[in-house]
Amino acid sequence: MKLLPQNGQAPRPKVLIAEKVSPDGLALLQKTLDVHERKGLSPDELVKIIPEYAALIIRSETKVTSELLNHGKNLRVVARAGIGVDNVDVEAATKKGIAVINSPSGNIQAAAEHTIALLLAVARNIPDGCATLKAGKWERVRLVGVEVKGKTLGIIGLGKVGLGVARMANGLGMNVAAVDPYASPEIAASANVTLHLTLPALLPIVDFLTIHTPLIASTKGMISATELSSMKKGARILNVARGGVIDETALLEKLESGHIAGAGLDVFTSEPPTADGTATKLIAHPKVVATPHLGASTVEAQENVSIDVCTQTISILQGELPRSAVNAPLILPEQYRKLQPFVGLVEKMGALYTQYYTSPRHRASSSSAGSQPHRTYDLIYEGEIASIGNTSPLFAALVKGLLSGGVTTDSQNVNIVNGPLIAKQRGILISEQHVRDVPQHGYSSLVTLRARPSRSQSQERLMSSSGPTSPVPTSTGAHKGQFEQQLIQGYHNGTHLIISRIDRFATSFIPDGKLVICHNYDQPGKIGSVGGILGREGVNISSMLVAPRSDLVDEDRLMRDEGAGAEAGERNHHEALMILGVDREVKQEVVDKLRAEEGILDVSVVDL
């Protein structure tokens, strides 16, 4: 048991600030979190202290490796104050359920302005003119430049920064062309940008080329000797995006030959550049204007990205969804407000499923969610909730619930970040279905969890070709688990989570605390005999519900078992579930005594 501090308050989550964050951003964090600023840490020092922190805030210098993440036992979020996250092992973070967030819009204006500044500096030889003048020289003839009006600017990557550059270039009277397979033609047209389908089509027509893409496998070395050779003689190139997109050796050769007239570089393959590296030679070249990664270095941008990532960090540590996570789907705030009550419901349903359907009698015929890779779980949303297209938080909640029944410790680390990955690794197949019809039970939204045997791929294709499958879960026989499908339904009544059905039994209970669920024949004396056994063992019953077999009108739609004969169906009319809330753990020997009672078909102990 964790003890509270002497002041009676829970300890605040710890946040490590490894690089500069603005004072306003720090002030936001310090209101609710325990903030530690420790800049300039070596990789070994960072690994040593990271286990105690729930969040790590960085910029571009700190390398967040898989080793560091493996030591971050309590780490829930890595926040990058900026756009790029190539200094973070995103794949390793995803596996551990650690959200990687950035600030994709905080420094857009700064990066776009810096691009234009380098463009003009390269075009008019401004740095060289400044340096020679300060050295006492007056070299007007040598430093004649070119105007940008009427020239063509080529943009690789028409995202937010690329569009900002395009609009500024329009203001300078430039013609703007771009290549980006994901760009909207309408948005490009609104910014007076001509889109080209391929890079080879763009390069020969540009006088200036600027790059605004992330550094990924497909963009590394994108501008090589071949691409530079295809450009006009005398063209100029700019990079305020990521080092490594341009082949630095090839660029140096083209500058030396005079084919490329100049370059404006803010980023390099190695930062800071090594003493004998190609980047250092580029920086020293007289035709290069170089800055030390200043694209986002404005007072305004630093403030914007700091406040953005600090606000997101606070939200995530308070249990909210990330707004700009690079390894999690985007959920709009309005959507999440509608989904939030059902996140807890679906997690409880998953945990109830795993614990209720894993009694020894049931295990004889099937396996639990944590160890059975051949089951498909259908999540069926009905009513208002079905209108929400992105239900990934509910998918993750089900995975977490299914794995929380005492069969694994993974559940505590399951979230929207790694839910799909863990489901795949554990062989948990989940199908989500949206039924927009209003439920016939008096509540606006209903969630059904149905577990059924997974079909082979050929069966799946056959079922798909014949139309959608009908929900057919089951347990119509004498004992749960006798048949192959199971069902749990629930809803949120505005105040509480309610489980409204388990298989063919109509229930109405709050899935919370310790529960004893008895499957029994509905005969006189059963409540008394169960209560007597628990009482003699010192177990107090705090609540009780008897759930009869339900004969709702739409039952056939939800539960159909052609294998159960008329005799089994008749017998089920005289069965019930007794759901008891208890105040303490029920030991196995007590469960065995309950199971031994005449008319008791099965007993499960559930801790929610």
N, C-alpha and C positions, 0 to 999 in steps of 0.2 A: 504494500500500500504506500502511495506517495503522500508524504506529509506536507501540509501547507506551511509556508513561512510563519513566523510568529505574528505577523500583522494580519494573518487570516486570508491573504490573497494568494491566488495561484501564481507561480513564478512566470514572469514574462518570457516569451520566446526570444532567443538571442539572435541578433543579426550582426554579421561581420561585414564591415565596410572595408574592402581591400584596396579601393582606389577612390579618387576624389568624388564627393557628392556635394551638391550645393547646400548652403546653410538652411535654406527653406526645406529642402528634402530631408535633411537630418532632423529638423524640428518636427516634421510630420511623423517620422519613425519613433522619435523619443517619447511621443505621447502615449504609446501603447506597447513599445518593444524595448528590450534591453540592447542598446546599440554599442558596439565596440568598433572604433576606428583603428585599424592596424594596417598601415600602408607599407609597401616595400617589402613584403614578406617573401622569403625564398620558397620554392616549391616544397621543400622538406618541412619548413616551419608551418606552412599552410596545412599540409597533411596532418601534422601533429595536433593542431588546434581545431580542425574543422568538425570533429565529432560532436562538439557541444553546441553547434549552431544550427538553427532552423532555416536561415536564409543567408545567402552570400551575394553581395552586390559588387559588381566589377565594371570596368570599362574594357579597353582593348588589350591591355598589357598582361593581365592575369590569365594564365592558362588553366582552364578547368578540365582536367584529364579524367579518364576513367578511374585511375588510381585515387585521385582526390575524391571523386564521387563515391567510390567504394568505402572510403573512410568516413563519409558524411552520414553517419547512422541516423541523425535527426534532420537531415537536410530535406527541405520541402520545396525550395525555390532557389534558382540561380537567376539573378536579375542583371542584365547587361544594359548599362546606361548608354544606349546608342542603338544603331540598327543591326550591324553585322554580329553574328554569333559564331564565327569561324574559330574563335579561341575557346569554344565550349564543345565538349564531346556530347552532342545532343542525343546520339543513339544510346550512349551509356546512361545518360540522365533519364531518358524515356523508359528504359528497362527498370529503373529503380523508382519510377513514378515521381520524379523530380521535375517540376515545371521549369522550363527555360523561357524567360520572358525578356522582351526587349522594348525599345521605344521607337517604333517605326516611323513616327511622324514628328518627333520632337526636334530633329535637326534637319528637316527637309530644306527649309529656307536657307540655313547656313551652308549646307553642302552645295545647293544650287548657286548661291552667290559666290562661293569660293571657286566653283567651276568657271563662272564668267570672269572672275578676277584673274585666274590663270590664263584664260583665253586671251584677254586683253594684254596681260603682261607678256605673253609669248608673242602676240602679234606686233606689239610696239617696243619690244626689247627693254621694258621698264627696269627690271632688276639690274641689267648690265649698264644701262644709262645712269642709274643711281650710284652704282659702285664706282664707275669711272669718274663721275663728277666728284664724288667724295675723295677720290684719289688725286684730284687736281687736274684731271684731263677734260677736254672739251671735244667729244668725238661725234658730232652731229651726222657727218656723212656715213660713217660706218654703222650707225645705229638706225638707219632708215627702216621703218617697219611697213606693215600693210594695214589697210582698213578692213573692217569686218563687214561693213554694209555691202549687201549684194553677194556676199560669199555664202557658200553652203556649209551648214553645220550638220554633221551626221551624228546621230545619237544611238548608241547600242543600249537598249533597255529603257522603255518608255514608262517607267513606274512614276512614283510621286516626285522623286528628285529629277528624273529625266524630263517630266512634263514641266517642272519648274524652270529648268534650264531652257527648254524650248520656248516658253513664254517670254523669258528675259531676252533670248536671242531674237525673237520676233521684234521686240522693242528696239533692238539695235539694227533692225533692217536686214537681218540675215534670212536666208532661205533654210528651212529646217526639214530634214529627212530623217527617218528612223527605221530600225528593224527591231521587232519584238513580237514573237509568235503569239503572245498572250494579250497584246494591246488591243483595246477597243477601237475600231475604225471611227466610231462616232466621236469618242474623246479625242483621238488624234486629229480629226478634222476640225474640231472646235478649237484646237490649239494651233491650227495652220501647219500641221505636220503631215508630210507625205510619207506614208508607210511603204516599205519595200519588203518583199517576201523573204529575201535571203541576204546574208552578209556580203557575198560576192557581188550582188547587184548594187549594194549601197556604197561600198568602199571606193570605186573608181570615180564617183561624182563629187566627193566631199573635199572641201578645203580645210576643214577642221573636223576632227573626230573626237567625241567624248564618250566615255564608257560609264555606265551606271547599272552594273549587274553584280550579284553576289559572287563570291568565289566558291564554286562547286566543281564537281568533276567535269561537267560539260563546258565550263567557262575557263578552266585553268589553261593558260597558254593559248587562249582563243585568238589573240592577235600575235601571230608568229611572223617569221620572215616572209611567208607566202602572202599573208594578208597585207603586210606593210608594202611589199613590192607591187601589189595591185592598186595601191593608192596613187594619186597624182604626185608627180615630182614637185616638191615644195609644200606639200600638205603638212599640217601640224596636228599633234595628238595630245589629248588630255586624259588624265585618270585621277578622279577623286573618289573612286569606289573601293577597289581592293587590289592590293599588290598581288602579282601572280597571274592576273588576267592577261597582261602583256608579257611576252617573252622579252625579258630585259636585255639579254645578249643580242637578240635580233634587232631590237630598237637601237642599241648602241651602235651597231654596225651601220644601220640606215642613216643615223645621224652623222656618223663619220663620213659616209659616202656623199652626203648632201641630198639624198633622196627625200628624207624627212627634214623639213626646215627647222623644226623646233618641237619641244615637248614641255608640257606643264604637268608635273607629277607631284601628287600629295601622298601617295601610298607606294609601298615597296614590298618585294617578296620577303625580305627580312627587315624587321623593325625593332630597334634601330639597325641600320645597315652595318654589316661587318666591315672591318677596315680594308680588307682586300677583295670584297665582293663586287659583283657587277653593278649593284645598286649604288655603291659608293662612286664608281666611275661615271655612272649616269649623272649623279648629283653634281659632280665636278665638271661636267661637260658644258662648254660655253653656250650651247644651244638649248640647254635645259633650265627651266625655272622650277625649282624644287622647294617644297615646304614639308615640314615634319608632321604629316597627318593632322592638318589643321581644319579639315573639312567641317567638323562639328564644333570647332573651338571658337564659339562666340559666347558672350555672357548670356544671351537669351537662350541659345541652344543648350548650353550646359544646365541652365535652370529648368528648361522644359523637360529634358530627358531625366534629370534627377527627380523632379516632382512626379513625373509619369511612373518611373519604375518603383519609386518609394510608395506611391499610392497603390500600385498593383501588388507589391510585396505585402503591405498591410492587409489588403483584401484577401489574398490567398491564405495568409496565416490565420485569418478569421474564418476560414472555411468557405470563402466565396470562390467563384471560378475565375481563372486568369482571363484578362481581356486581350492580351497580345502575346500569348504563348506560341512559340514556334513549333512546339511538339504536342499541341492539343487543339481540337477544333474550336472555332469561334462560336460562342453562344451569346446572343444579344441579351442585354440585361432584362428586357421585358420578357423574353422567352424563359430565362432562368427563374424569374420570379414565379412564373406559372409552373415550372417543373419542380421547384425546390421542395414542396411538400411531398412530392412523389419519389424524390431521391431516397428519402428515409424509408418510405413505404416499400419500394422495390428491394432495397437492401434487406429489410426485415423479412420480406417474402422469400428471398433467396436463402437467408439463414434458417428460416422456418422449414423450408423445403429440405435442406441438407440434414437438419437435425430430426425432423419428423419422419423422414423416409429412410433413416439409417438405423432402425431398431434391428436387433439380431435376426428377427423373423424376416424382416424385409431384406436384409443383406444376403439372406440365403437365395434370393431370387434376382437381386440387382445390386448395383454398387452406388456409392455416394458420388456427389458431384465432383469431389476433389480427386477421386481415383477412377471415375468411369468416363472414358473418352467417347463413348458411343451413344450419347444422349443429345437430343436437340431440345433447347429450351425456347419456347415461343413466348415472347412478351407481346401481349395484345392490348393495345390502347383503344379505349372507346370513349366517345363523347368529346368534350372540349380539348382534352390532352392530345387527342389524335390529330388535331390541326397543327400541332407544333412539329415542324419538319425535322429539326435536329434534336434527337433524344439521346445523344451520346452520354450525358450524365446518368441516365437511367440504365443504359447498357453497362457502364462501369459499376453502378451500384449493385446490379444483379451479380456480376462477377465477384464483387467483394462479398456479398451476402452468401453466395454459394460456397465460397472458400472460407467462411468464418465459422463453420460448424465444428471446430475442434480437430479438423483433419489437416490443417496447414497453418503456418504463421504468415503466409503471404498476404492475407486479407488486409492487414493494417497498412500495407503499402499500395493497395489497389486504388486507383483513382481515374479520373477522366484522361490523364496522360497515358497511363500504361494499361488501362483496362482491355482494349482490343488485343494488345500484345500478349498479356497474360492469358486471356481466353484462348488464344491460338496455341500458346505453349502448353496449356493444360488440357487441350482437346475439348474445350467447352464450346459447343456450337449454339449460337444464339440467333434467332430470327425475330425481327421486330415487325409487327403488323399494326396498321392504323385503320381503325373502323370509325368513321366519322358520325355514324348514327348515334343519337343520344341513347344512353343505356335505359333500359326499361325498369330500373330499380329505384328511381327517385333521386339519384345523385348525378352530378354533371359529368364526372369522369370516373372511369372504372379501369383497373389494371388487372389483367389475367396473366398468371404464370402457368404455362402448360409444359410439362416434361413428357417427351415421347422418345421412343427408340429412333436413332438416326437412320435414315434410309441410305442406301448406296447411291452413288452418283446417277446410275441408270434409273433408279426409282425416283430420284429427285426430278430428273428430266421428264419422266413419265407423268409424275404428278403435276409438274409445271405445265405440260402440254394439255392436260385435261382440266386446267383451271385451278384456282386457289384451293388449298386444302381446308376442310372444315376442322375447327377445333375439336379434337376428339380425345380428351383425357378421360380418364377412367376409374379405377378402383371400385368396381361395383360388386366385387366378391366379398367374402367374409373377412378378409384381412387386407390391410393396405399393402400394396406391393404385389398382390397376387396377379394383377394385370399390369400391362406395360406402360400405362400413362397415368400421370397425376396432375392435379389442378389445385391452384391456390388463387383466390381473388381478393382484391382489396380496394379501398378507396380512402379519400381524405374528406372528413365531414366539415372541414373548416376549422376544427380545433384538434381533433385526434386522428391518428392513423387507425383504420379499422380493417380487420380481416373478415371478409363477409362470406367466404366459402372455402372449404377444404374438401376436395373431391365432390361427392354428392351431398355433403352435409352443409346446411345453411348455418353460418356462425355470425357472431357479431362481438368481437373482442379486440382489445387494444394489444398489439404485439409488443409487450414490454415485460421485463422481469423474468422470473422463473415460472414455467408452466408445466403441469402434468397433463398430458392428453391421453385419455383412455378411450379406446375403441371397444364398444361393448354392445351386447344385446340390450335393447330398450325394455327392461323388465323391472318390476318393483324390487326395491331393496339394493339396487346397485350403487346408488349414491351413498347410502348408509354404510355399505361394506367397504367402499373405497375410503370414505371419510374416517371410518373406524381404524383401518390399517394405518393411515397417515397420522391420525391422532395418537395412536399407541407408540408411534415412532418419533413423536415430538414435532411433527411437521404441521404448521398452522396453515389453514386454507383461508386466504384473504379474499378470493373471488371465485365464482363458479358459474359456468354456462353449460347447459345441455343443448347440443346441436342435433336436431333430428335430421333424418334424410329429407332432402328438399324435393318437391315436385313442381318446380317453377316451369312456366310455359315454355321457356327457351332452353330447357334442360337438354333436349335432344341435340340442339345446336352445339352445346358445349361438351356433352358427355355421351358418347355412344360406344357401346362395347358389344359387337356382334358375337363375341365368343362367350358371353355370359348367358346362360340359359334362363328360362322362366323361373326355375327354382331359385337361382341365385338372386334374380331381381325381386322375387317375392320376399326372400329372407331379408334383403336390404331394407325393406319397409319397416323392419323391427330392429334396426340398428341405430346407434347414436354415437356421437362423440361427447365425452365429458371433458371439459376444459377447465382445469383448476389452477388458479394463481396461488403459489405457495411462497412462504417467507424464507425458505432456506434450501440448501442443496438436498436433493433426494438421492440417497445412496442406492447402489445397484441392488443390494439385498432387499430393499423396500420395493423397488421396481419388480423384482422377481416374485415377491409375495403378492403384489397386485396382479401380475400376470397369471398367477396360480389360481386366482379366484374364479369360480364358475361363472361363465357368461362374459368374462373379460377376454376380448379377442387379441388385444395388443395394448401396450403402454409405451409412450415416448416421453422423455423428459427434455424440455426445450428451454434454453437460456437465451433470452433476447435482450 
